[in-house]
Amino acid sequence: MALLEVRDLRTSFFTDAGEVKAVNGISFNLDRGKVLGIVGESGSGKSVTAYSIMQILASTGKIVGGSIKLDGQELVGAGEKVMKTVRGNKISIIFQDPMTSLNPTYTIGHQLVEAIVLHTDRDRKQAWDRAVEMLRLVNVNEPEKRMKQYPFEFSGGMRQRVMIAMALACEPDILIADEPTTALDVTIQAQILELMQQLQEEIGMAIIMITHDLGVVAQLCDEVIVMYAGSICEQGTADEIFYNPRHEYTKGLMRSIPTADTAGQRLQPITGTPIDLLNMPEGCPFAPRCDAAMKICIHQRCERMEINDDHAAACWMNVKKGIEDGTIVPEKKQEGGEKA
């Protein structure tokens, strides 16, 4: 049984302008000790997926359907009392900006100890010792001295290390990292990623890495989910996604990555802008930005198609390719064989 099972998860935000379907029917499993990457542009639903799992949505947000099971325990509808035992103990999260996640009026030690006392049965002396141990584990120098300092006395990289220490202090089964390196310079990014990889191997926890950086995914992740407009457009192992992308959006993301081969050349951005989630199209949400879009893409959304045991995508181009090479026999003539 998978450690985390998400089935047909749907999360909406109810605004004066209408219902925003931020997460629209996604499903995935996370096994123990594995690293799952969730990638996509801003607004694709990555962070809302994480906040739905933790059930820390804004007041206008609500899980309107689906299932989230942790070790077989249903979390959707379980109530705040149950979720308090889950957050920190079983699932921890590292937020994108450590400065806004740490309280500037309290010392680092106070905040670490508070988290440990809240989520474990340790007393304050034991929690203090555990906090010092965790700071040492994430390579914060002079941890006893640092415990008495305030967040503004730390660099961005050191604050992120403190957040990692806080997230791991209660030895969670799952760590959710919501773009943990976005606000850091390249050198510190590499150090943080190396640290997370090392800790993951030592502790054996599962990680959900939320990012728009495909380089991070290539370095850390075993499996990858590509999200667009609140839905999963492609899902598979990291090798399958990188070396055999089968959705036009994923291919666009790949083309926009600078490589040694493209040095001195203009990058190929994905044209257009993300769709308005208040006015979702009846067809593929990526179709308005897709150079390969066909008529059927505009009028009908493609169902998830299994490419192989480790790979699936929801793109009409795979159906077209299957018909052309004879691996798919259509029941009736497809109407979408021409460009839109």
C-alpha positions in Angstrom: 0.0 0.0 0.0 1.3 3.5 -0.9 2.1 5.8 2.0 0.0 8.6 0.4 -2.9 8.0 -1.9 -4.7 11.0 -3.6 -7.7 10.2 -5.7 -9.7 12.6 -7.8 -8.8 15.5 -5.6 -10.8 18.7 -6.3 -10.2 22.0 -4.5 -11.9 25.2 -5.3 -11.8 28.8 -4.2 -15.1 30.6 -3.9 -14.7 34.3 -4.9 -17.1 37.1 -5.7 -16.3 36.5 -9.4 -17.2 32.8 -9.1 -15.7 29.4 -8.4 -12.0 28.9 -9.2 -11.2 25.2 -9.7 -7.6 25.4 -8.6 -7.2 21.6 -8.4 -9.5 19.7 -10.7 -9.5 15.9 -10.3 -5.9 14.9 -9.7 -4.7 11.4 -8.6 -1.3 10.0 -7.6 0.5 7.7 -5.1 3.6 8.4 -3.0 5.6 5.4 -1.8 7.8 5.4 1.3 11.3 6.7 0.7 10.5 8.1 -2.8 10.7 11.7 -4.1 7.8 12.9 -6.2 8.2 16.1 -8.2 5.2 18.3 -9.1 6.1 20.8 -11.8 4.3 23.5 -13.8 3.9 27.2 -14.2 2.7 29.6 -11.5 -1.0 29.1 -11.1 -1.0 25.4 -12.2 -2.2 24.1 -8.9 1.0 22.8 -7.4 0.9 24.6 -4.1 -2.8 24.3 -3.7 -2.3 20.5 -4.0 0.1 20.6 -1.1 -2.1 22.9 1.0 -5.0 20.6 0.4 -3.0 17.6 1.7 -2.1 19.6 4.8 -5.6 21.2 4.9 -4.2 24.7 5.4 -6.2 26.4 2.7 -7.3 30.0 2.8 -10.7 30.7 4.2 -12.2 30.9 0.7 -10.7 27.5 -0.3 -12.4 24.2 0.2 -11.8 20.6 -0.8 -15.0 19.9 -2.8 -14.3 16.2 -3.7 -11.9 13.3 -3.8 -9.9 11.4 -1.3 -6.5 11.8 0.5 -5.4 8.7 2.4 -2.3 8.7 4.6 -1.3 5.1 5.5 -4.9 4.1 4.8 -6.4 6.9 7.0 -8.8 9.2 5.2 -7.9 12.8 5.8 -10.7 14.5 3.8 -13.4 15.4 6.3 -11.4 14.0 9.2 -11.6 17.3 11.1 -9.1 19.7 12.6 -8.4 17.5 15.7 -7.1 14.7 13.5 -5.2 17.1 11.2 -3.4 18.5 14.2 -1.9 15.0 14.9 -0.9 14.7 11.2 0.7 18.1 10.7 4.3 18.1 11.9 4.1 14.5 13.2 3.4 12.7 9.9 3.6 15.4 7.2 5.7 18.5 7.4 6.0 21.4 4.9 8.8 23.8 4.0 7.4 27.0 2.6 8.8 29.0 -0.3 9.9 32.1 1.7 11.6 31.3 5.0 11.5 35.0 6.2 7.7 35.1 6.1 7.5 31.6 7.7 9.6 32.5 10.7 8.3 35.0 13.3 10.7 37.9 13.5 9.9 38.7 17.1 11.0 35.3 18.5 14.4 33.7 18.6 15.1 30.7 16.3 15.4 28.5 19.4 12.0 29.5 20.8 10.3 28.7 17.5 12.0 25.3 17.1 11.3 24.3 20.7 7.7 25.4 20.3 7.2 23.2 17.3 8.8 20.2 18.9 6.9 20.5 22.2 3.6 20.9 20.2 4.0 17.8 18.1 5.9 15.4 20.3 5.8 14.3 24.0 9.2 15.9 24.7 9.5 18.4 27.5 11.2 21.8 26.9 14.7 20.7 27.9 14.5 17.6 25.6 13.0 19.8 22.9 15.9 22.3 23.2 18.4 19.5 22.9 16.5 18.1 19.8 16.5 21.6 18.2 20.3 21.9 18.6 20.7 18.5 17.2 18.6 19.3 14.2 20.4 22.6 13.5 23.7 20.6 13.6 22.2 18.1 11.2 21.4 20.7 8.7 24.9 22.2 9.0 24.1 25.4 10.9 27.4 26.4 12.5 27.5 27.0 16.3 23.9 25.8 16.8 23.8 26.6 20.6 24.7 30.2 19.8 22.3 30.4 16.8 19.4 29.2 19.0 19.5 32.5 20.8 19.5 34.7 17.6 16.6 36.1 15.6 15.7 35.4 12.0 17.0 38.7 10.7 20.5 37.7 11.9 20.5 34.7 9.5 21.2 34.7 5.8 18.5 33.5 3.4 20.2 30.1 3.0 20.6 29.7 6.8 16.9 30.6 7.3 15.9 27.9 4.9 18.1 25.4 6.8 16.3 26.4 9.9 13.0 25.7 8.2 14.2 22.3 7.1 15.4 21.6 10.6 11.9 22.6 12.0 10.1 20.4 9.4 12.3 17.4 10.2 12.5 17.8 13.9 9.5 15.5 14.5 10.7 12.9 12.0 7.7 13.1 9.6 6.9 10.3 7.1 6.4 12.9 4.3 8.2 16.2 3.7 6.5 18.7 1.3 9.0 21.2 -0.1 7.1 24.1 -1.7 9.7 25.7 -4.0 12.3 25.7 -1.2 15.1 27.2 -3.3 13.3 29.9 -5.3 14.5 32.9 -3.2 18.1 31.7 -2.9 21.1 32.3 -5.2 22.4 29.4 -7.3 25.2 28.4 -5.0 22.9 28.2 -1.9 20.3 26.4 -4.0 22.8 23.6 -4.8 23.7 23.3 -1.1 20.1 23.1 0.1 19.2 20.5 -2.6 22.3 18.4 -1.6 21.3 18.7 2.0 17.7 17.5 1.3 19.0 14.6 -0.8 21.4 13.6 2.0 18.7 13.8 4.7 16.2 12.0 2.6 18.6 9.1 2.2 19.6 9.1 5.9 16.0 9.4 7.4 14.2 7.5 4.6 11.2 9.8 4.4 9.2 10.5 1.3 9.4 13.9 -0.3 7.0 15.9 -2.5 9.1 18.5 -4.3 7.0 21.4 -5.7 8.9 23.4 -8.2 9.0 25.1 -11.6 12.7 24.2 -11.9 13.2 21.1 -14.0 16.8 21.0 -13.0 15.7 20.4 -9.4 13.4 17.6 -10.6 16.2 15.9 -12.6 18.5 16.0 -9.6 16.1 14.7 -6.9 12.9 13.1 -8.1 12.0 9.5 -8.8 8.6 10.3 -10.3 7.2 13.5 -11.8 3.8 15.0 -12.2 3.3 17.8 -14.7 0.4 20.1 -13.9 -1.4 22.7 -16.0 -4.6 24.6 -15.1 -5.3 22.5 -12.0 -5.0 19.1 -13.8 -2.3 16.5 -14.4 -1.3 16.5 -18.1 1.6 14.1 -17.8 2.8 11.7 -15.1 5.7 9.2 -15.0 9.2 8.4 -13.9 11.8 11.1 -14.2 13.5 9.3 -17.0 10.3 8.9 -19.0 9.3 12.6 -18.5 12.8 13.9 -19.5 13.7 11.6 -22.3 10.2 10.7 -23.7 7.8 13.6 -23.0 4.4 12.9 -24.5 2.4 16.0 -23.8 2.9 19.2 -25.8 3.0 21.3 -22.6 5.8 19.1 -21.2 7.7 19.4 -24.5 7.3 23.2 -24.3 8.8 23.2 -20.8 11.7 21.1 -22.0 12.4 23.5 -25.0 12.5 26.4 -22.6 15.4 25.0 -20.6 18.9 26.5 -21.5 21.4 23.8 -22.2 25.1 23.6 -23.4 23.8 22.9 -26.9 21.7 26.0 -26.9 24.4 28.4 -25.7 24.1 31.7 -27.6 20.7 30.8 -29.1 17.3 32.3 -28.2 15.2 30.1 -25.9 11.9 28.9 -27.1 9.3 30.1 -24.6 5.7 28.8 -24.5 3.7 31.5 -26.2 0.6 33.1 -24.7 -0.5 33.2 -21.1 -2.1 30.6 -18.7 -5.9 30.3 -19.0 -8.4 32.0 -16.8 -9.5 29.3 -14.3 -12.9 31.1 -14.0 -13.6 30.4 -17.6 -12.2 26.9 -18.3 -12.5 25.7 -21.9 -14.4 22.5 -22.8 -11.4 21.1 -24.6 -7.7 20.8 -23.6 -6.8 23.8 -21.4 -3.4 24.1 -23.1 -4.9 24.1 -26.6 -4.9 27.9 -27.0 -1.1 28.0 -26.5 -0.3 24.8 -28.3 1.4 24.9 -31.8 0.2 21.4 -32.5 -3.5 21.9 -31.5 -6.1 20.1 -33.6 -9.9 20.8 -33.8 -10.6 18.0 -31.3 -8.2 19.6 -28.8 -10.4 22.8 -28.8 -13.7 21.0 -28.3 -13.0 17.8 -26.3 -10.6 17.1 -23.4 -8.4 14.0 -23.9 -8.6 11.3 -21.3 -5.5 10.0 -19.6 -3.7 7.5 -21.8 -1.2 4.9 -20.6 2.0 5.2 -22.7 3.6 2.3 -20.7 3.6 1.0 -17.2 5.6 4.0 -15.9 4.2 6.8 -18.0 0.8 8.4 -18.8 -0.3 11.5 -20.5 -3.6 13.3 -21.5 -2.8 14.6 -25.0 -4.6 14.0 -28.3 -1.3 13.8 -30.1 -0.7 10.4 -28.6 -4.0 9.2 -29.9 -3.2 10.6 -33.4 0.3 8.9 -33.2 -1.3 5.6 -32.2 -3.8 5.8 -35.1 -1.0 6.6 -37.6 1.2 3.7 -36.5 -1.6 1.2 -36.1 -1.5 0.7 -32.4 -4.9 2.3 -31.9 -7.9 1.4 -34.0 -10.5 4.1 -33.8 -14.1 3.1 -33.4 -15.0 5.9 -35.7 -13.2 8.4 -37.8 -11.5 11.1 -35.6 -12.6 14.6 -36.4 -9.4 16.2 -35.1 -6.8 15.3 -37.7 -6.2 18.8 -38.9 -4.7 21.8 -37.3 -6.9 24.2 -35.4 
